[in-house]
Amino acid sequence: MLVKGVVKECDFNGTRYDSAVQGAWVVAQGATERWCTVMYMGPEYIRDYGLEHELITVEQAQREVERTGGWLDIGEVVL
């Protein structure tokens, strides 16, 4: 899932930002049922690939994890 969050780099295009920007965290479930951030996505990648409608909030991610099982472990700060 794509969760709105602050990022300092985009893993998809290799961009590193001088300061944190609003982007997204790619969150996936591992073998231990833990959902955590596995990649970071920058705002230009989100825009270029039309992914704005795919972004969800941390609260929405928490509800989805509760619905499907496991536990959410994302400790970053959201703008």
DSSP file (Angstrom, degrees, kcal/mol; ACC not computed):
  #  RESIDUE AA STRUCTURE BP1 BP2  ACC     N-H-->O    O-->H-N    N-H-->O    O-->H-N    TCO  KAPPA ALPHA  PHI   PSI    X-CA   Y-CA   Z-CA
    1    1 A M              0   0    0      0, 0.0    26,-3.0     0, 0.0     2,-0.7   0.000 360.0 360.0 360.0 154.8    0.0    0.0    0.0
    2    2 A L  E     -Ab  26  55A   0     52,-0.5    54,-2.4    24,-0.2     2,-0.5  -0.902 360.0-169.3-106.1 113.2    1.1    3.6   -0.6
    3    3 A V  E     -Ab  25  56A   0     22,-2.7    22,-3.0    -2,-0.7    54,-0.2  -0.883  27.2-114.2-108.5 128.1    0.9    5.6    2.6
    4    4 A K  E     +A   24   0A   0     52,-2.9     2,-0.3    -2,-0.5    20,-0.3  -0.354  58.1 138.7 -57.0 131.5    1.3    9.4    2.6
    5    5 A G  E     -A   23   0A   0     18,-1.6    18,-3.3    73,-0.1     2,-0.4  -0.991  55.5 -84.6-168.2 168.3    4.5   10.4    4.4
    6    6 A V  E     -A   22   0A   0     71,-1.1     2,-0.3    -2,-0.3    16,-0.2  -0.677  45.7-175.7 -84.2 132.5    7.6   12.5    4.6
    7    7 A V  E     -A   21   0A   0     14,-2.9    14,-2.6    -2,-0.4     3,-0.1  -0.933  29.9-164.2-130.1 153.5   10.6   11.2    2.5
    8    8 A K  E    S+     0   0A   0     -2,-0.3     9,-2.4    12,-0.2     2,-0.3   0.381  81.6  18.8-111.6  -2.0   14.2   12.3    2.0
    9    9 A E  E     -A   16   0A   0      7,-0.2     2,-0.6    12,-0.1     7,-0.2  -0.983  67.2-126.6-159.1 162.2   14.7   10.2   -1.1
   10   10 A C     >  -     0   0    0      5,-2.9     4,-1.5    -2,-0.3     5,-0.5  -0.966  12.6-165.7-116.7 114.6   12.9    8.4   -3.9
   11   11 A D  T  4 S+     0   0    0     29,-2.5    30,-0.1    -2,-0.6    -1,-0.1   0.695  85.1  62.1 -70.0 -18.4   13.9    4.8   -4.2
   12   12 A F  T  4 S+     0   0    0     28,-0.6    -1,-0.2     1,-0.2    29,-0.1   0.808 121.7  15.4 -81.5 -30.3   12.3    4.5   -7.7
   13   13 A N  T  4 S-     0   0    0     -3,-0.4    -2,-0.2     2,-0.1    -1,-0.2   0.358 101.5-114.2-125.7   4.4   14.3    7.2   -9.5
   14   14 A G     <  +     0   0    0     -4,-1.5     2,-0.2     1,-0.2    -3,-0.2   0.577  59.4 155.0  78.2   9.8   17.3    7.6   -7.1
   15   15 A T        -     0   0    0     -5,-0.5    -5,-2.9    -6,-0.0     2,-0.4  -0.517  26.2-163.1 -74.0 135.3   16.5   11.2   -6.2
   16   16 A R  E     -A    9   0A   0     -7,-0.2     2,-0.3    -2,-0.2    -7,-0.2  -0.981  12.3-143.4-116.6 132.6   17.8   12.5   -2.9
   17   17 A Y  E     -     0   0A   0     -9,-2.4     3,-0.1    -2,-0.4     4,-0.0  -0.710  14.1-134.9 -99.5 145.8   16.2   15.7   -1.5
   18   18 A D  E    S+     0   0A   0     -2,-0.3     2,-0.3     1,-0.1    -1,-0.1   0.832  94.7  11.2 -65.4 -32.5   18.0   18.4    0.4
   19   19 A S  E    S-     0   0A   0    -12,-0.1    -1,-0.1    -3,-0.0   -12,-0.1  -0.925 102.7 -74.1-139.5 165.7   15.2   18.5    3.0
   20   20 A A  E     -     0   0A   0     -2,-0.3     2,-0.3   -14,-0.1   -12,-0.2  -0.298  49.6-170.3 -63.3 141.9   12.2   16.2    3.7
   21   21 A V  E     -A    7   0A   0    -14,-2.6   -14,-2.9   -12,-0.1     2,-0.5  -0.884  32.5 -93.4-129.3 160.5    9.3   16.4    1.2
   22   22 A Q  E     +A    6   0A   0     -2,-0.3   -16,-0.2   -16,-0.2     2,-0.1  -0.660  69.6 123.7 -76.6 122.1    5.8   15.0    1.1
   23   23 A G  E     -A    5   0A   0    -18,-3.3   -18,-1.6    -2,-0.5     2,-0.3  -0.357  54.4 -81.6-143.9-134.6    5.8   11.7   -0.7
   24   24 A A  E     -AC   4  41A   0     17,-2.3    17,-3.0   -20,-0.3     2,-0.5  -0.995  17.4-135.6-149.1 152.9    4.8    8.2    0.1
   25   25 A W  E     -AC   3  40A   0    -22,-3.0   -22,-2.7    -2,-0.3     2,-0.8  -0.925  21.0-136.4-105.0 132.4    6.0    5.1    1.9
   26   26 A V  E     -AC   2  39A   0     13,-2.8    12,-3.3    -2,-0.5    13,-1.1  -0.829  28.3-164.9 -87.7 115.4    5.5    1.8    0.2
   27   27 A V  E     + C   0  37A   0    -26,-3.0     2,-0.3    -2,-0.8    10,-0.2  -0.883  12.6 170.9-110.7 130.8    4.3   -0.5    3.0
   28   28 A A  E     - C   0  36A   0      8,-2.3     8,-2.3    -2,-0.5     2,-0.4  -0.940  32.3-112.4-137.2 157.6    4.3   -4.3    2.7
   29   29 A Q  E     - C   0  35A   0     -2,-0.3     6,-0.2     6,-0.2     2,-0.1  -0.770  30.7-155.8 -93.8 133.0    3.6   -7.2    4.9
   30   30 A G    >   -     0   0    0      4,-2.6     3,-1.8    -2,-0.4    -1,-0.0  -0.318  38.0 -86.5 -96.3-176.7    6.5   -9.5    5.8
   31   31 A A  T 3  S+     0   0    0      1,-0.3    -2,-0.0     2,-0.1    -1,-0.0   0.728 125.2  58.9 -64.2 -24.3    6.6  -13.1    6.9
   32   32 A T  T 3  S-     0   0    0      2,-0.2    -1,-0.3     1,-0.0     3,-0.1   0.351 118.6-109.0 -88.1   7.3    6.2  -12.2   10.6
   33   33 A E  S <  S+     0   0    0     -3,-1.8    38,-2.0     1,-0.3     2,-0.4   0.489  75.9 139.3  76.8   6.0    2.8  -10.4    9.7
   34   34 A R  E     - d   0  71A   0     36,-0.2    -4,-2.6    38,-0.1     2,-0.6  -0.691  44.7-149.6 -83.7 130.1    4.5   -7.0   10.3
   35   35 A W  E     +Cd  29  72A   0     36,-3.3    38,-3.1    -2,-0.4     2,-0.3  -0.895  33.3 154.3 -97.5 122.8    3.6   -4.3    7.9
   36   36 A C  E     -C   28   0A   0     -8,-2.3    -8,-2.3    -2,-0.6     2,-0.3  -0.940  49.3 -80.9-146.3 166.6    6.5   -1.8    7.4
   37   37 A T  E     +C   27   0A   0     36,-0.5   -10,-0.2    -2,-0.3     3,-0.1  -0.530  40.7 169.1 -70.4 128.1    8.0    0.7    5.0
   38   38 A V  E     +     0   0A   0    -12,-3.3     2,-0.3     1,-0.3    -1,-0.2   0.598  64.8  10.6-114.1 -20.0   10.0   -1.1    2.3
   39   39 A M  E     -C   26   0A   0    -13,-1.1   -13,-2.8     2,-0.0     2,-0.4  -0.978  65.5-128.8-153.1 161.3   10.6    1.8   -0.1
   40   40 A Y  E     -C   25   0A   0     -2,-0.3   -29,-2.5   -15,-0.2   -28,-0.6  -0.930  16.7-157.6-116.7 142.3   10.2    5.5   -0.4
   41   41 A M  E     -C   24   0A   0    -17,-3.0   -17,-2.3    -2,-0.4   -31,-0.1  -0.975  11.1-139.6-123.5 127.4    8.5    7.3   -3.2
   42   42 A G     >  -     0   0    0     -2,-0.4     4,-2.0   -19,-0.2     3,-0.3  -0.370  25.3-109.6 -82.9 163.2    9.1   11.0   -4.1
   43   43 A P  H  > S+     0   0    0      0, 0.0     4,-2.4     0, 0.0     5,-0.2   0.831 115.8  54.0 -63.4 -34.7    6.4   13.5   -5.2
   44   44 A E  H  > S+     0   0    0      2,-0.2     4,-3.0     1,-0.2     5,-0.2   0.870 108.6  49.3 -70.1 -34.2    7.5   13.7   -8.8
   45   45 A Y  H  > S+     0   0    0     -3,-0.3     4,-1.9     2,-0.2     6,-0.2   0.918 111.2  50.0 -67.7 -43.1    7.3    9.9   -9.2
   46   46 A I  H  <>S+     0   0    0     -4,-2.0     5,-2.7     2,-0.2     6,-0.4   0.940 116.3  42.3 -57.9 -48.4    3.8   10.0   -7.7
   47   47 A R  H ><5S+     0   0    0     -4,-2.4     3,-1.4     1,-0.2    -2,-0.2   0.936 112.5  52.1 -64.8 -49.3    2.8   12.8  -10.1
   48   48 A D  H 3<5S+     0   0    0     -4,-3.0    -1,-0.2     1,-0.3    -2,-0.2   0.805 116.9  39.2 -61.9 -30.4    4.5   11.3  -13.2
   49   49 A Y  T 3<5S-     0   0    0     -4,-1.9    -1,-0.3    -5,-0.2    -2,-0.2   0.291 109.4-119.3-105.0   9.8    2.8    8.0  -12.7
   50   50 A G  T < 5 +     0   0    0     -3,-1.4     3,-0.4    -4,-0.2    -3,-0.2   0.863  64.7 142.1  61.4  39.9   -0.6    9.3  -11.6
   51   51 A L    >>< +     0   0    0     -5,-2.7     3,-2.0    -6,-0.2     4,-0.7   0.377  31.7 104.8 -95.4   4.5   -0.5    7.6   -8.3
   52   52 A E  G >4 S+     0   0    0     -6,-0.4     3,-1.0     1,-0.3    -1,-0.2   0.870  79.6  53.7 -53.7 -39.8   -2.1   10.4   -6.2
   53   53 A H  G 34 S+     0   0    0     -3,-0.4    -1,-0.3     1,-0.2    -2,-0.1   0.616 102.5  59.6 -72.7 -11.5   -5.4    8.5   -6.0
   54   54 A E  G <4 S+     0   0    0     -3,-2.0   -52,-0.5     2,-0.0    -1,-0.2   0.622  81.4 106.0 -88.7 -15.4   -3.6    5.5   -4.6
   55   55 A L  E <<  -b    2   0A   0     -3,-1.0     2,-0.3    -4,-0.7   -52,-0.2  -0.418  47.8-175.4 -72.4 138.2   -2.2    7.3   -1.5
   56   56 A I  E     -b    3   0A   0    -54,-2.4   -52,-2.9    -2,-0.1     2,-0.1  -0.869  24.1-109.2-126.5 163.5   -3.8    6.6    1.8
   57   57 A T     >  -     0   0    0     -2,-0.3     4,-2.4   -54,-0.2     5,-0.2  -0.386  32.6-107.0 -84.4 167.3   -3.3    8.0    5.3
   58   58 A V  H  > S+     0   0    0      1,-0.2     4,-2.6     2,-0.2     5,-0.2   0.892 122.7  54.6 -59.7 -39.4   -1.7    6.2    8.2
   59   59 A E  H  > S+     0   0    0      1,-0.2     4,-2.1     2,-0.2    -1,-0.2   0.907 108.5  47.3 -62.6 -42.1   -5.1    5.9    9.8
   60   60 A Q  H  > S+     0   0    0      2,-0.2     4,-2.2     1,-0.2    -1,-0.2   0.892 111.4  51.8 -65.7 -38.8   -6.5    4.2    6.6
   61   61 A A  H  X S+     0   0    0     -4,-2.4     4,-2.5     2,-0.2    -2,-0.2   0.913 107.8  52.2 -62.9 -42.1   -3.4    1.9    6.6
   62   62 A Q  H  X S+     0   0    0     -4,-2.6     4,-2.5     1,-0.2    -2,-0.2   0.913 109.6  48.9 -60.6 -43.6   -4.1    1.0   10.2
   63   63 A R  H  X S+     0   0    0     -4,-2.1     4,-2.0     2,-0.2    -1,-0.2   0.904 111.2  50.1 -63.0 -40.9   -7.7    0.1    9.4
   64   64 A E  H  X S+     0   0    0     -4,-2.2     4,-2.3     2,-0.2     5,-0.2   0.904 110.9  48.8 -64.6 -41.3   -6.6   -2.0    6.4
   65   65 A V  H  X S+     0   0    0     -4,-2.5     4,-2.8     1,-0.2    -2,-0.2   0.914 110.7  50.5 -64.6 -42.9   -4.0   -3.9    8.5
   66   66 A E  H  < S+     0   0    0     -4,-2.5    -1,-0.2     1,-0.2    -2,-0.2   0.880 112.6  48.2 -61.3 -36.9   -6.7   -4.5   11.2
   67   67 A R  H  < S+     0   0    0     -4,-2.0    -2,-0.2    -5,-0.2    -1,-0.2   0.884 122.2  32.0 -70.2 -39.5   -9.0   -5.9    8.5
   68   68 A T  H  < S-     0   0    0     -4,-2.3    -2,-0.2     1,-0.2    -3,-0.2   0.659 114.7-108.0 -97.1 -17.1   -6.4   -8.2    6.8
   69   69 A G  S  < S+     0   0    0     -4,-2.8     2,-0.2    -5,-0.2    -1,-0.2  -0.110  70.2  73.5 106.1 154.8   -4.3   -9.2    9.9
   70   70 A G  S    S-     0   0    0     -4,-0.1     2,-0.3    -2,-0.1   -36,-0.2  -0.605  74.4 -77.3 102.7-165.7   -0.9   -8.4   11.2
   71   71 A W  E     -d   34   0A   0    -38,-2.0   -36,-3.3    -2,-0.2     2,-0.4  -0.999  31.0-123.2-142.2 143.8    0.5   -5.2   12.8
   72   72 A L  E     +d   35   0A   0     -2,-0.3     2,-0.3   -38,-0.2   -36,-0.2  -0.713  24.1 179.3 -90.7 129.2    1.6   -1.9   11.4
   73   73 A D        +     0   0    0    -38,-3.1   -36,-0.5    -2,-0.4     2,-0.5  -0.644  28.5 131.0-131.9  73.9    5.1   -0.7   12.2
   74   74 A I        +     0   0    0     -2,-0.3    -2,-0.1   -38,-0.2   -38,-0.0  -0.963  21.9 173.6-126.8 114.6    5.7    2.7   10.6
   75   75 A G        +     0   0    0     -2,-0.5    -1,-0.1     2,-0.1   -39,-0.0   0.322  36.6 117.8-105.3   7.4    7.2    5.2   12.9
   76   76 A E        -     0   0    0      1,-0.1     2,-0.3   -70,-0.0    -2,-0.1  -0.293  68.6-105.0 -74.3 161.8    7.9    8.1   10.6
   77   77 A V        -     0   0    0    -71,-0.1   -71,-1.1     2,-0.0     2,-0.4  -0.688  29.6-144.7 -88.0 138.5    6.3   11.5   11.0
   78   78 A V              0   0    0     -2,-0.3   -73,-0.1   -73,-0.2   -56,-0.1  -0.851 360.0 360.0-103.4 136.9    3.5   12.5    8.5
   79   79 A L              0   0    0     -2,-0.4    -1,-0.1   -58,-0.1   -74,-0.1   0.452 360.0 360.0 -75.7 360.0    3.0   16.0    7.3
